[in-house]
Structures are given as C-alpha cells and as structure tokens.
C-alpha cells in the first residue's frame, strides 16, 4: 500500500468513524437528561452555599479586624 493510498484510507476511516460517534453520544445524552438535571441542581446548591459561606467568613474577618483596630486605638489614646 502506497503512502497516498494509506493516507486516503486513514482520512476515509476517520470521516466514517467521526460521523458515527455523535449518534450514540446524542442518545446517551437524551437518556440521561433527568439525571443531569438533578446533578445540576446539586451543583447550583453547592455553589450558592459556598458563595454565602465566603461572604460570611469575609464579613466575620472584617468585623474582627475593625474590633481589633478599635481596641488598639483605644489603648493608644489612654
């Protein structure tokens, strides 16, 4: 088999296999959609919980820093 015939064969084989692969993937995607929706809901809940947790931690740290600064200022004034 010459190089040209081999490359032509490989190109045809890739085209045929490439056109056949999306069909089973599409079928699996359609069959698994309810499960994907449940996973997406869980991911949204986790992201929201993480966001709220980060906000609470930042607020708490800011509060501690302000309290510490007020104490230092009060000590310096005395």
C-alpha positions as CSV (number, residue, x, y, z in Angstrom):
1,X,0.0,0.0,0.0
2,X,1.5,3.3,-1.0
3,X,1.6,6.4,1.2
4,X,-1.1,8.1,-0.8
5,X,-3.5,5.2,-0.6
6,X,-2.7,4.8,3.1
7,X,-3.4,8.5,3.9
8,X,-6.6,8.3,1.8
9,X,-7.7,5.2,3.7
10,X,-7.0,6.9,7.0
11,X,-8.9,10.0,6.1
12,X,-11.9,8.0,5.0
13,X,-11.8,5.9,8.1
14,X,-11.7,9.0,10.3
15,X,-14.6,10.6,8.5
16,X,-16.7,7.4,8.8
17,X,-15.9,6.9,12.5
18,X,-16.3,10.6,13.2
19,X,-19.7,10.7,11.7
20,X,-20.8,7.6,13.6
21,X,-19.6,8.7,17.1
22,X,-22.0,11.6,17.8
23,X,-25.1,9.5,17.3
24,X,-24.6,7.2,20.4
25,X,-23.4,10.2,22.4
26,X,-26.6,12.0,21.5
27,X,-28.7,9.0,22.5
28,X,-26.8,8.8,25.9
29,X,-27.3,12.5,26.4
30,X,-31.0,12.3,25.8
31,X,-31.5,9.2,28.0
32,X,-29.5,10.7,30.9
33,X,-31.1,14.2,30.9
34,X,-33.1,13.8,34.2
35,X,-30.0,12.6,36.0
36,X,-28.1,15.5,34.6
37,X,-30.8,17.9,35.8
38,X,-30.5,16.5,39.4
39,X,-26.7,16.9,39.3
40,X,-27.0,20.4,38.0
41,X,-29.4,21.3,40.9
42,X,-26.9,19.9,43.4
43,X,-24.1,21.9,41.8
44,X,-26.1,25.1,42.0
45,X,-26.9,24.4,45.7
46,X,-23.2,23.8,46.4
47,X,-22.2,26.9,44.6
48,X,-24.7,29.1,46.4
49,X,-23.7,27.6,49.8
50,X,-20.0,28.2,49.0
51,X,-20.8,31.8,48.0
52,X,-22.8,32.5,51.2
53,X,-20.1,30.9,53.3
54,X,-17.3,33.0,51.7
55,X,-19.4,36.1,52.3
56,X,-20.0,35.2,56.0
57,X,-16.3,34.5,56.5
58,X,-15.2,37.8,54.9
59,X,-17.8,39.7,57.0
60,X,-16.7,38.0,60.2
61,X,-13.0,38.7,59.5
62,X,-13.8,42.3,58.7
63,X,-15.7,42.6,61.9
64,X,-12.8,41.1,63.9
65,X,-10.3,43.4,62.2
66,X,-12.4,46.5,62.9
67,X,-12.8,45.5,66.5
68,X,-9.1,44.9,66.9
69,X,-8.3,48.3,65.3
70,X,-10.8,50.0,67.7
71,X,-9.1,48.3,70.7
72,X,-5.6,49.4,69.5
73,X,-6.8,52.9,69.0
74,X,-8.4,53.0,72.5
75,X,-5.2,51.7,74.0
76,X,-3.1,54.4,72.2
77,X,-5.5,57.1,73.4
78,X,-5.1,56.0,77.1
